[in-house]
Amino acid sequence: MDRAVDRPHLRTLTNGLAIDWSAVHAAFALPYHNGRTECGNTRTKTIMRQMHGCAGFELFCHRILLP
């Protein structure tokens, strides 16, 4: 029996890694990352979800700028 048939999710993962191998290699080889940027994006989205329909843009700006 073919092993790829037994575990299609694992096969999909390995195919995806093979397609973008340069990004996988860079993730482990390079000393920098975009963690701070992603943190800021996640924080902004969380605040937007919490304030949805409750207040205007001015209050949103204050919540973004003040930690």
N, C-alpha and C positions, 0 to 999 in steps of 0.2 A: 504494500500500500504506500502511496506517495505521502511523504511527510508534510508537504505544502497543503495537502487536502486536510490533514489533521488539525493544522493550526493556521487558518487563513489570516487571523489578526497579526500574528507574528510575521508572516510573509509580507503583509501590507506594510508593517513597520520597517522591515529590512529593505523593502523596495524604496520607501520614502527616504531612508537614510542614504541609500546608494545614489538616488537621483540628485540629492543636494549634498554630496560628500564634501565639497569645499567648505560649506557652512559648518558641517559637523567638525571638520578638522580645525577650522578657525576657532570654534568654541573652546576647544581644549588646548590649542597652541598659543593663542594670543592672550596677553595679560589684561586686556580691557574688555568692558562689557557695557550694556546700556541699562544697568540695574536702576540707577538714579532716575533716568527718564521714565522707565516703566513704573517706578514707585510714584512719581508725580502724576502720571496718567491715571493710575489706579485710585489714588487719593481724590483726584478731581471727579472721577466718575462716581465714587462713593458719595461724595458730598452732593453731586447732582441728583443721585437717586434718593437721598435722604430728604432733599428740599423740593422734590418734584411737586409742583402745584401749590407750594406753601408760601413762597416769597418771590420777590422780584430779583432782577439782575444785580441791583446794587448790594443787596444782602449776600448774594452768591459771591460777589467779588470780595466782600469783607471776609467771608468764611474761607476763601481760597488764600487770601493774603495773610491772614492771621492764623498761626498754628494752633 
